[in-house]
Amino acid sequence: MAVLLQLNNIRKEYGARAILEDASASFNEFQKIGVVGRNGAGKSTLCRIIIGQEEPDGGTLTFNNAMRLSYLEQHDPYKPQDNVLDFLMRYTGKEEWECGEVAGRFQLKSQSLAAKIGELAGGYQTRVKLTAMLLRDPNFLILDEPSNYLDLSTLILLENFLQEFNGGYLIVSHDREFLKRTCEHTLEVEHGGVFLYPGNIEEYFEFKEEQLRQKLAHNKTVEKKRDQLQDFIDRFRAKASTATRAKSKMKQLSKLKTIEIAHATAAVRITIPPVEKKGGVALSCSDLEIGYEDKRVASGIHLDIDRGSHVAVLGDNGQGKTTFLRTIAGNLKARTGSYKWGTALEVGYYAQHVFSTLHPDDDVYGHLQREAAEDVKRQDILDMAAAFLFQGDDVRKKTAVLSGGERARLCLAGLLLSEKQVLLLDEPTNHLDFETVEALGKALGGYEGTIFFISHDRTFVNLIATTVIDIKDGKIKRYPGTYEDYVYHLECAARGEEPGELSKRESVTSENGTASRKKETDPEKQQDIARRKKAKSDFAKLKRKINQAEHRIEHWTKERDALFEESRNNPFHYSRKRRDRSKQLTIWIEEEEAGWLRMLEDLDRLKKQLAQR
């Protein structure tokens, strides 16, 4: 494979801070590379240097003459009144049929091609930019955080395209699932350098963990050996008969070296102060209509969301997800109808614009202290600051000098410390590296309050969501299945298949570099695929039923325990109603536990069935 690009000792500094130092790597024409690293490590800086938006302060970039580089524009290269097809032809210099063919891969067809770009939903406007990028006939792509700009439907379309792309690319993303599905190599940007690993992201982190284990084991052995040598030296160097041996041991001791261990990549921990868990309805919407004075976005909204639910608000860009969150946050007035929060619920709202409310005289710690609930301790505040990458002296930085990403992280950290019973989160992962994304997902997954959140990051959503609501074509409805079901339906739509239809994707065979396609027609294999899909669906449904049973058992047990406690505290006050209720609760709990055990056995059977396939 030909080398398309070489980085030779690249150095980049911002003031006194060196972001990249002696960064060197080579990228081949068909390498599909996921770029990972902590926030501020230099991932986006590296991308900007490669595409020529920034100059390195040292080192060189060597481009092969055969390299045709393209990247996703972060600004809009079109005017809102531009017609889609006319813009693509003018911007790329390609013929109408070529523009239509590539646009069709992103489901831009007929009416969409004739529409004005400004009239398209946000997700479709991004598809126009993706089409323009690919019409340049590139053989190497740079995609810097594409999931920040793409809705899930468009991301799946891009994912399908990249899996078949006849070239190489670098993708910076905090979406582990996206990287796992599209990248075969992993480039880590860390401590000013870059390291290219010949395996996907899962394999790379297994490698990192094994390397860390080996280093820790080596250091432990060295420390033990040091102690033994030092003990020998202390005991025998004073004696003439053993002084020579002691001196020899001192030389051995001086040669023993431990391996320096940098911070572990997966060391991020986020602890959210707990809130009281209560039953009942958190949010009730009655014939709600949302939008703006001159525009209706969605209407006829009827929802009842229980307390403790973690609700993923999903849908394509431009369908009204943010409008819905702004409305129930009280930030935007409902057009008609009503919504009501449960009694004594405090609502906290995070959106990309909230950092504009930061006080410029505050420092990081001062803001977090003001936002934190009264019972939150100083160390908890510092721990939360560190989790969002404000460490050491960073907590004394004034908010006025923080970057946009730092301000967004600060506002999110402050909200998590506030002990609000309801959290409304609009794209909370956009300014986080994926280690922090996953740590936040795990923390929110265990949060006992109510959450409504918007995110296109599949790993993040999977860690949190217990309920899905879908916003589409002016309607907002509770989705009847799991998040996995939702993604599966979008994937089917991206492939032009009906949900449940056997996959008609073609296997590709190639000897001379041109793809020939062969449909899978083996009836036995198709039956096996169908059985596996059914087993997966049954497994997901059973897990849901088990979770529901566990919630009921927990709820009834707490109520029964409270009644028992009331009886103990009032031994001379007999209540027939209390006794009957306790008996009824005991019967329900025993029946539910028996059913729960049966479902666990069925779940174990399905696990084995799936493992055998």
C-alpha positions as CSV (number, residue, x, y, z in Angstrom):
1,M,0.0,0.0,0.0
2,A,1.3,3.4,-0.9
3,V,2.0,6.0,1.8
4,L,-0.2,9.0,1.2
5,L,0.9,11.2,4.2
6,Q,3.8,11.3,6.5
7,L,4.1,13.4,9.7
8,N,7.7,14.1,10.6
9,N,8.4,15.5,14.1
10,I,5.4,17.8,14.0
11,R,5.4,20.5,16.8
12,K,2.6,22.9,17.6
13,E,2.6,25.4,20.4
14,Y,0.0,27.9,21.7
15,G,1.8,30.4,23.8
16,A,4.0,28.6,26.4
17,R,2.0,25.4,26.0
18,A,3.2,22.7,23.5
19,I,0.2,20.7,22.2
20,L,2.2,18.5,19.8
21,E,5.9,17.6,20.2
22,D,7.8,15.4,17.7
23,A,4.6,13.8,16.5
24,S,5.4,11.3,13.7
25,A,3.3,8.8,11.8
26,S,2.6,7.5,8.3
27,F,-0.8,6.9,6.8
28,N,-1.5,4.5,3.9
29,E,-4.0,4.8,1.2
30,F,-6.5,2.3,2.6
31,Q,-6.0,2.7,6.3
32,K,-9.3,3.4,8.2
33,I,-8.1,5.1,11.4
34,G,-10.0,6.2,14.6
35,V,-8.3,9.0,16.4
36,V,-8.6,9.0,20.2
37,G,-7.2,11.1,23.1
38,R,-8.2,13.3,26.0
39,N,-9.6,16.8,25.4
40,G,-6.9,19.2,24.7
41,A,-4.4,16.5,23.6
42,G,-4.2,17.8,20.1
43,K,-6.6,15.7,18.0
44,S,-8.4,18.6,16.3
45,T,-5.1,20.5,16.0
46,L,-3.6,17.6,14.1
47,C,-6.6,17.5,11.8
48,R,-6.4,21.3,11.1
49,I,-2.7,21.0,10.3
50,I,-3.3,18.2,7.9
51,I,-6.0,20.0,5.9
52,G,-3.9,23.2,5.9
53,Q,-6.0,25.4,8.2
54,E,-3.1,25.7,10.6
55,E,0.7,25.7,10.2
56,P,3.0,23.6,12.4
57,D,5.6,25.4,14.4
58,G,8.1,22.6,13.6
59,G,8.5,19.4,11.6
60,T,7.2,18.7,8.1
61,L,4.2,17.1,6.4
62,T,4.9,15.0,3.2
63,F,2.0,14.4,0.9
64,N,2.0,11.8,-1.9
65,N,1.1,13.4,-5.3
66,A,-1.6,10.7,-5.6
67,M,-3.4,11.9,-2.4
68,R,-6.8,13.5,-2.9
69,L,-7.8,14.9,0.5
70,S,-11.3,16.0,1.5
71,Y,-12.9,16.9,4.7
72,L,-16.3,17.7,6.2
73,E,-16.8,21.5,6.2
74,Q,-17.7,22.9,9.6
75,H,-19.0,26.1,8.1
76,D,-21.8,26.2,5.5
77,P,-20.3,26.5,2.0
78,Y,-23.8,27.3,0.5
79,K,-26.3,30.1,0.7
80,P,-29.8,29.2,2.2
81,Q,-31.5,30.0,-1.1
82,D,-29.3,27.7,-3.1
83,N,-31.0,24.8,-4.8
84,V,-29.4,21.5,-3.7
85,L,-28.5,20.1,-7.1
86,D,-27.4,23.4,-8.5
87,F,-25.1,24.0,-5.5
88,L,-23.5,20.5,-5.8
89,M,-22.8,21.0,-9.5
90,R,-21.4,24.5,-9.0
91,Y,-19.4,23.7,-5.9
92,T,-17.8,20.4,-7.2
93,G,-17.8,20.9,-11.0
94,K,-19.4,17.5,-11.4
95,E,-22.2,16.5,-13.8
96,E,-25.8,16.4,-12.8
97,W,-25.9,12.6,-12.9
98,E,-22.8,12.3,-10.7
99,C,-24.2,14.7,-8.1
100,G,-27.5,12.8,-8.1
101,E,-25.9,9.4,-7.7
102,V,-23.7,10.4,-4.7
103,A,-26.6,12.4,-3.1
104,G,-28.8,9.3,-3.4
105,R,-26.5,7.5,-1.1
106,F,-27.5,9.9,1.6
107,Q,-31.2,9.7,0.6
108,L,-31.2,13.1,-1.1
109,K,-33.5,12.3,-4.0
110,S,-36.1,13.9,-6.3
111,Q,-37.8,16.6,-4.2
112,S,-34.8,17.0,-1.9
113,L,-32.5,17.7,-4.8
114,A,-34.9,20.4,-6.1
115,A,-35.4,22.0,-2.7
116,K,-33.7,25.1,-1.4
117,I,-31.0,24.1,1.1
118,G,-32.2,26.6,3.8
119,E,-35.7,24.9,3.7
120,L,-34.2,21.4,4.6
121,A,-34.0,20.1,8.1
122,G,-30.6,20.4,9.8
123,G,-29.8,16.7,9.2
124,Y,-30.4,17.0,5.5
125,Q,-28.3,20.2,5.2
126,T,-25.4,18.2,6.7
127,R,-26.1,15.4,4.1
128,V,-25.6,18.1,1.4
129,K,-22.2,18.9,2.9
130,L,-21.3,15.2,3.0
131,T,-22.3,14.8,-0.6
132,A,-20.1,17.8,-1.6
133,M,-17.2,16.3,0.3
134,L,-17.4,13.0,-1.5
135,L,-18.0,14.4,-5.0
136,R,-14.4,15.7,-4.9
137,D,-13.5,12.0,-5.5
138,P,-11.2,11.8,-2.5
139,N,-9.1,8.8,-1.5
140,F,-8.4,10.1,2.0
141,L,-10.9,11.8,4.4
142,I,-10.6,13.9,7.6
143,L,-13.7,13.8,9.8
144,D,-13.3,15.8,13.1
145,E,-16.1,14.9,15.5
146,P,-18.8,14.2,12.8
147,S,-21.3,13.0,15.5
148,N,-21.4,16.5,16.9
149,Y,-23.1,17.7,13.7
150,L,-24.9,14.6,12.4
151,D,-28.2,13.2,13.6
152,L,-28.4,9.4,14.1
153,S,-30.0,8.7,10.8
154,T,-27.3,10.6,8.9
155,L,-24.6,9.0,11.0
156,I,-25.8,5.5,10.1
157,L,-25.8,6.5,6.4
158,L,-22.3,7.9,6.7
159,E,-21.3,4.7,8.6
160,N,-22.6,2.5,5.8
161,F,-20.8,4.6,3.2
162,L,-17.5,4.5,5.1
163,Q,-17.6,0.7,5.5
164,E,-17.5,0.5,1.7
165,F,-15.3,3.5,1.0
166,N,-12.4,2.7,-1.3
167,G,-9.8,4.8,0.5
168,G,-8.5,5.8,3.9
169,Y,-9.5,8.2,6.5
170,L,-8.9,9.7,10.0
171,I,-12.0,10.1,12.2
172,V,-12.0,11.9,15.5
173,S,-15.0,10.8,17.5
174,H,-16.2,10.2,21.1
175,D,-18.7,7.7,19.8
176,R,-17.1,4.3,20.5
177,E,-19.8,2.4,18.5
178,F,-19.2,4.6,15.4
179,L,-15.4,4.1,15.7
180,K,-15.8,0.3,16.3
181,R,-17.9,-0.1,13.2
182,T,-15.9,2.1,10.8
183,C,-12.2,1.9,11.8
184,E,-9.6,-0.9,11.7
185,H,-6.7,1.1,13.2
186,T,-6.4,3.4,16.2
187,L,-4.3,6.6,16.5
188,E,-3.9,7.9,20.0
189,V,-2.8,11.5,20.5
190,E,-1.3,11.7,24.0
191,H,1.5,13.7,25.8
192,G,2.4,15.6,22.6
193,G,3.0,12.5,20.5
194,V,1.0,10.1,18.4
195,F,0.9,6.3,18.4
196,L,-0.7,4.2,15.6
197,Y,-2.0,0.8,16.7
198,P,-2.9,-1.8,14.0
199,G,-6.2,-2.7,15.6
200,N,-9.7,-1.3,16.3
201,I,-10.6,0.7,19.4
202,E,-11.6,-2.3,21.5
203,E,-8.4,-4.1,20.7
204,Y,-6.4,-1.0,21.4
205,F,-7.8,-0.5,24.9
206,E,-7.2,-4.2,25.6
207,F,-3.6,-3.7,24.5
208,K,-3.4,-0.5,26.7
209,E,-4.7,-2.4,29.8
210,E,-2.3,-5.3,29.2
211,Q,0.6,-2.8,28.8
212,L,-0.4,-1.1,32.1
213,R,-0.7,-4.5,33.9
214,Q,2.8,-5.4,32.6
215,K,4.3,-2.1,33.7
216,L,2.7,-2.3,37.2
217,A,4.0,-5.9,37.6
218,H,7.5,-4.9,36.5
219,N,7.5,-1.9,38.9
220,K,6.3,-4.2,41.7
221,T,9.1,-6.6,41.0
222,V,11.7,-3.8,40.9
223,E,10.5,-2.4,44.2
224,K,10.7,-5.8,45.8
225,K,14.2,-6.3,44.5
226,R,15.2,-2.9,45.7
227,D,14.0,-3.6,49.2
228,Q,16.0,-6.9,49.2
229,L,19.2,-5.2,48.0
230,Q,18.8,-2.3,50.4
231,D,18.3,-4.7,53.3
232,F,21.4,-6.6,52.3
233,I,23.5,-3.4,52.0
234,D,22.3,-2.1,55.4
235,R,23.2,-5.3,57.1
236,F,26.6,-6.1,55.6
237,R,28.3,-3.0,54.3
238,A,29.8,-2.3,57.8
239,K,31.6,-5.6,58.0
240,A,35.0,-5.9,56.3
241,S,34.3,-9.5,55.2
242,T,31.1,-8.6,53.3
243,A,31.8,-5.0,52.3
244,T,32.8,-5.9,48.7
245,R,29.6,-7.9,48.2
246,A,27.6,-5.0,49.7
247,K,29.3,-2.6,47.3
248,S,28.4,-4.9,44.4
249,K,24.8,-4.9,45.6
250,M,24.8,-1.1,45.6
251,K,25.8,-1.1,41.9
252,Q,22.9,-3.5,41.2
253,L,20.5,-1.2,43.2
254,S,21.6,1.9,41.1
255,K,20.8,0.1,37.9
256,L,17.2,-0.9,38.9
257,K,14.7,1.4,37.1
258,T,10.9,1.5,37.3
259,I,8.8,2.3,34.2
260,E,7.1,5.7,34.3
261,I,3.4,5.3,34.1
262,A,1.3,8.2,32.7
263,H,-2.3,8.7,33.7
264,A,-4.5,5.7,32.8
265,T,-6.8,6.5,29.9
266,A,-9.9,5.0,31.6
267,A,-9.3,6.7,34.9
268,V,-12.2,9.2,34.7
269,R,-14.7,8.8,37.5
270,I,-17.8,10.9,37.9
271,T,-20.0,10.7,41.1
272,I,-23.3,12.6,41.0
273,P,-24.7,13.5,44.5
274,P,-27.7,11.3,45.1
275,V,-31.3,12.6,45.1
276,E,-34.2,11.0,46.9
277,K,-36.0,8.4,44.9
278,K,-39.8,8.8,44.7
279,G,-42.7,7.2,42.8
280,G,-45.4,8.9,40.8
281,V,-45.5,10.9,37.6
282,A,-42.6,13.3,36.8
283,L,-44.0,15.0,33.7
284,S,-47.5,15.1,32.2
285,C,-48.2,16.7,28.8
286,S,-51.8,17.3,27.7
287,D,-52.5,18.2,24.1
288,L,-49.3,20.2,24.1
289,E,-48.2,22.1,21.0
290,I,-44.7,23.5,20.8
291,G,-42.9,25.9,18.5
292,Y,-42.5,29.6,17.9
293,E,-44.9,32.5,17.2
294,D,-44.6,32.0,13.4
295,K,-44.0,28.2,13.4
296,R,-45.6,25.1,14.8
297,V,-43.0,22.4,15.4
298,A,-45.1,19.6,17.0
299,S,-48.6,19.2,18.3
300,G,-51.0,16.8,20.0
301,I,-48.4,15.8,22.5
302,H,-49.8,13.5,25.2
303,L,-47.2,12.0,27.6
304,D,-47.0,10.7,31.1
305,I,-43.4,10.0,32.2
306,D,-42.8,8.3,35.6
307,R,-40.3,9.6,38.1
308,G,-36.9,8.0,37.8
309,S,-37.3,7.5,34.0
310,H,-34.3,8.2,31.8
311,V,-35.8,9.4,28.6
312,A,-33.8,9.6,25.4
313,V,-35.4,12.3,23.1
314,L,-34.6,11.1,19.6
315,G,-35.2,12.2,16.0
316,D,-33.5,13.8,13.0
317,N,-32.0,17.2,13.3
318,G,-34.6,19.9,12.8
319,Q,-37.5,17.8,14.0
320,G,-37.9,19.6,17.3
321,K,-35.9,17.8,20.0
322,T,-34.3,21.0,21.4
323,T,-37.6,22.9,21.1
324,F,-39.3,20.2,23.2
325,L,-36.6,20.4,25.9
326,R,-36.7,24.2,25.9
327,T,-40.5,24.1,26.3
328,I,-40.6,21.7,29.3
329,A,-37.6,23.6,30.8
330,G,-39.8,26.7,30.8
331,N,-37.3,28.4,28.5
332,L,-39.9,28.6,25.7
333,K,-43.6,29.2,26.0
334,A,-46.0,26.4,24.8
335,R,-48.1,27.5,21.9
336,T,-51.2,25.6,23.2
337,G,-52.0,22.8,25.6
338,S,-50.2,22.3,28.9
339,Y,-47.4,20.3,30.7
340,K,-47.0,19.8,34.4
341,W,-44.1,18.7,36.5
342,G,-44.7,16.5,39.6
343,T,-44.9,18.0,43.0
344,A,-41.7,19.5,44.5
345,L,-39.6,18.6,41.5
346,E,-36.7,21.0,40.8
347,V,-35.6,21.0,37.1
348,G,-32.1,21.6,35.9
349,Y,-31.4,22.4,32.2
350,Y,-28.2,22.1,30.3
351,A,-27.9,23.4,26.7
352,Q,-25.1,24.5,24.5
353,H,-25.9,28.2,25.1
354,V,-26.0,28.1,28.9
355,F,-22.4,29.1,29.3
356,S,-23.4,32.7,28.2
357,T,-24.9,33.1,31.7
358,L,-21.5,32.5,33.5
359,H,-20.4,35.4,35.7
360,P,-17.0,36.7,34.3
361,D,-15.7,37.4,37.8
362,D,-16.2,33.8,39.0
363,D,-13.4,31.3,38.9
364,V,-14.1,27.6,38.2
365,Y,-14.3,26.6,41.8
366,G,-16.5,29.6,42.7
367,H,-19.0,28.7,40.0
368,L,-19.2,25.1,41.1
369,Q,-19.5,26.0,44.7
370,R,-22.4,28.3,43.9
371,E,-24.2,25.7,41.8
372,A,-23.6,22.8,44.2
373,A,-26.3,21.9,46.8
374,E,-25.7,22.9,50.4
375,D,-24.6,19.4,51.6
376,V,-22.0,18.9,48.8
377,K,-18.5,18.8,50.3
378,R,-15.5,20.7,49.0
379,Q,-13.7,17.5,48.0
380,D,-16.8,16.4,46.0
381,I,-16.7,19.7,44.2
382,L,-13.0,19.3,43.4
383,D,-13.5,15.7,42.3
384,M,-16.3,16.8,39.9
385,A,-14.0,19.6,38.6
386,A,-11.2,17.1,37.9
387,A,-13.6,14.7,36.2
388,F,-14.4,17.5,33.7
389,L,-10.7,18.2,33.2
390,F,-10.3,21.2,35.7
391,Q,-7.3,20.0,37.8
392,G,-4.9,21.7,40.1
393,D,-4.6,25.4,39.4
394,D,-7.3,25.1,36.7
395,V,-10.0,25.6,39.4
396,R,-8.7,29.1,39.9
397,K,-9.1,30.1,36.3
398,K,-11.6,32.9,35.6
399,T,-14.6,31.9,33.6
400,A,-14.0,34.9,31.3
401,V,-10.8,33.2,29.9
402,L,-12.2,29.8,29.4
403,S,-12.8,28.4,25.9
404,G,-16.3,27.6,24.7
405,G,-15.8,23.9,25.3
406,E,-14.4,24.6,28.9
407,R,-17.4,26.7,29.7
408,A,-19.8,24.1,28.5
409,R,-18.0,21.4,30.6
410,L,-18.1,23.8,33.6
411,C,-21.9,24.4,33.3
412,L,-22.5,20.6,33.0
413,A,-20.4,19.9,36.1
414,G,-22.3,22.6,38.0
415,L,-25.6,21.1,37.1
416,L,-24.6,17.6,38.2
417,L,-23.6,19.0,41.7
418,S,-27.0,20.9,42.1
419,E,-29.0,17.8,43.3
420,K,-31.9,18.6,41.0
421,Q,-34.5,15.9,40.8
422,V,-34.9,16.4,37.1
423,L,-32.1,16.9,34.5
424,L,-32.7,18.1,31.0
425,L,-29.6,17.6,28.9
426,D,-29.2,18.8,25.3
427,E,-26.2,17.2,23.7
428,P,-24.1,17.0,26.9
429,T,-21.3,15.0,25.2
430,N,-20.3,17.5,22.5
431,H,-17.3,18.9,24.3
432,L,-16.1,15.7,26.1
433,D,-13.6,13.0,25.1
434,F,-15.1,9.6,25.0
435,E,-13.6,8.4,28.3
436,T,-15.5,11.3,30.0
437,V,-18.6,10.5,27.9
438,E,-18.6,6.9,29.1
439,A,-17.9,7.9,32.7
440,L,-20.8,10.4,32.5
441,G,-23.0,7.8,30.9
442,K,-22.3,5.3,33.7
443,A,-22.9,8.0,36.4
444,L,-26.2,9.1,34.8
445,G,-27.3,5.5,34.4
446,G,-27.2,5.0,38.1
447,Y,-28.9,8.4,38.9
448,E,-32.2,7.9,40.6
449,G,-33.8,11.2,39.4
450,T,-35.5,11.8,36.1
451,I,-33.5,12.6,33.0
452,F,-34.6,13.8,29.6
453,F,-31.6,14.0,27.2
454,I,-30.7,14.5,23.6
455,S,-27.7,12.6,22.2
456,H,-26.7,10.8,19.0
457,D,-23.9,8.9,20.7
458,R,-25.1,5.3,20.8
459,T,-22.7,4.2,23.6
460,F,-23.9,7.1,25.8
461,V,-27.6,6.5,25.1
462,N,-27.3,2.8,25.7
463,L,-25.7,3.5,29.2
464,I,-28.6,5.7,30.3
465,A,-31.9,5.3,28.4
466,T,-34.8,3.4,30.0
467,T,-37.5,5.1,27.8
468,V,-37.4,6.5,24.3
469,I,-39.6,9.2,22.8
470,D,-39.4,9.8,19.0
471,I,-39.9,13.2,17.4
472,K,-40.9,13.0,13.7
473,D,-43.2,14.9,11.3
474,G,-44.7,17.2,13.9
475,K,-45.5,14.4,16.4
476,I,-43.9,13.4,19.7
477,K,-44.6,9.8,20.8
478,R,-43.3,7.3,23.2
479,Y,-41.4,4.6,21.2
480,P,-42.8,1.1,22.0
481,G,-39.4,-0.7,21.9
482,T,-35.9,-0.4,23.3
483,Y,-33.2,1.9,22.1
484,E,-31.6,-1.1,20.3
485,D,-35.0,-1.6,18.5
486,Y,-35.0,2.1,17.5
487,V,-31.4,1.9,16.0
488,Y,-32.3,-1.3,14.2
489,H,-35.2,0.4,12.5
490,L,-33.0,3.3,11.4
491,E,-30.4,0.8,10.1
492,C,-33.1,-1.0,8.1
493,A,-34.3,2.4,6.7
494,A,-30.7,3.3,5.7
495,R,-30.4,0.0,3.8
496,G,-33.9,0.4,2.2
497,E,-35.2,-2.7,4.0
498,E,-38.4,-3.2,6.0
499,P,-37.8,-4.0,9.7
500,G,-37.7,-7.7,10.2
501,E,-37.0,-8.3,6.5
502,L,-34.0,-10.7,5.9
503,S,-30.9,-8.7,5.1
504,K,-30.5,-8.4,1.4
505,R,-27.0,-6.8,1.7
506,E,-24.7,-8.3,-0.8
507,S,-21.4,-10.0,-0.1
508,V,-18.6,-8.4,-2.0
509,T,-15.9,-10.4,-3.8
510,S,-13.1,-8.8,-5.6
511,E,-9.9,-10.0,-7.3
512,N,-9.0,-7.0,-9.5
513,G,-10.1,-4.2,-7.2
514,T,-13.6,-3.9,-8.8
515,A,-16.5,-5.2,-6.7
516,S,-18.8,-7.9,-7.9
517,R,-21.8,-8.6,-5.8
518,K,-23.5,-11.9,-4.9
519,K,-26.8,-12.1,-3.0
520,E,-27.1,-14.5,-0.1
521,T,-29.7,-17.0,-1.1
522,D,-29.0,-19.9,1.3
523,P,-32.4,-20.7,2.9
524,E,-30.8,-22.4,5.9
525,K,-28.6,-19.4,6.5
526,Q,-31.6,-17.1,6.2
527,Q,-33.6,-19.1,8.7
528,D,-30.6,-19.0,11.1
529,I,-30.5,-15.2,10.7
530,A,-34.2,-15.0,11.4
531,R,-34.0,-17.2,14.4
532,R,-31.1,-15.2,15.8
533,K,-33.0,-11.9,15.3
534,K,-36.0,-13.4,17.1
535,A,-33.8,-14.6,20.0
536,K,-32.3,-11.1,20.3
537,S,-35.7,-9.5,20.3
538,D,-37.0,-12.0,22.9
539,F,-33.9,-11.4,25.0
540,A,-34.4,-7.6,25.0
541,K,-38.1,-7.9,25.8
542,L,-37.4,-10.3,28.6
543,K,-34.8,-8.0,30.1
544,R,-37.4,-5.2,30.0
545,K,-39.9,-7.4,31.8
546,I,-37.3,-8.4,34.5
547,N,-36.4,-4.7,35.1
548,Q,-40.1,-3.9,35.5
549,A,-40.6,-6.8,37.9
550,E,-37.6,-5.7,40.0
551,H,-39.0,-2.1,40.1
552,R,-42.4,-3.4,41.3
553,I,-40.8,-5.7,43.9
554,E,-38.6,-2.9,45.2
555,H,-41.6,-0.5,45.4
556,W,-43.9,-2.9,47.2
557,T,-41.1,-4.0,49.6
558,K,-40.5,-0.4,50.6
559,E,-44.2,0.2,51.2
560,R,-44.5,-3.0,53.2
561,D,-41.4,-2.2,55.3
562,A,-42.8,1.3,56.0
563,L,-46.1,-0.3,57.2
564,F,-44.1,-2.7,59.5
565,E,-42.1,0.2,60.8
566,E,-45.3,2.1,61.5
567,S,-46.7,-0.8,63.5
568,R,-43.5,-1.1,65.6
569,N,-43.5,2.6,66.4
570,N,-47.2,2.5,67.4
571,P,-47.7,-0.9,69.1
572,F,-50.9,0.1,70.8
573,H,-52.5,1.5,67.7
574,Y,-54.1,-1.4,65.7
575,S,-55.1,-0.7,62.1
576,R,-57.1,-3.4,60.2
577,K,-56.5,-1.4,57.0
578,R,-52.7,-1.4,57.6
579,R,-52.8,-5.2,58.3
580,D,-54.8,-6.0,55.2
581,R,-52.5,-3.9,53.0
582,S,-49.4,-5.6,54.4
583,K,-50.8,-9.0,53.7
584,Q,-51.8,-8.0,50.2
585,L,-48.3,-6.6,49.5
586,T,-46.7,-9.8,50.8
587,I,-48.8,-11.9,48.4
588,W,-47.9,-9.6,45.5
589,I,-44.2,-9.7,46.3
590,E,-44.1,-13.5,46.6
591,E,-46.0,-13.9,43.3
592,E,-43.8,-11.3,41.6
593,E,-40.6,-12.9,42.9
594,A,-41.7,-16.4,41.6
595,G,-42.3,-14.9,38.2
596,W,-39.0,-13.0,38.3
597,L,-37.1,-16.3,39.0
598,R,-38.8,-18.0,36.1
599,M,-37.8,-15.1,33.8
600,L,-34.2,-15.2,35.0
601,E,-34.1,-18.9,34.0
602,D,-35.6,-18.1,30.6
603,L,-33.0,-15.3,30.2
604,D,-30.2,-17.7,31.0
605,R,-31.6,-20.1,28.4
606,L,-31.7,-17.4,25.7
607,K,-28.1,-16.3,26.6
608,K,-26.9,-19.9,26.0
609,Q,-28.9,-20.0,22.8
610,L,-27.3,-16.8,21.4
611,A,-23.9,-17.9,22.5
612,Q,-24.1,-21.2,20.6
613,R,-24.8,-19.4,17.3
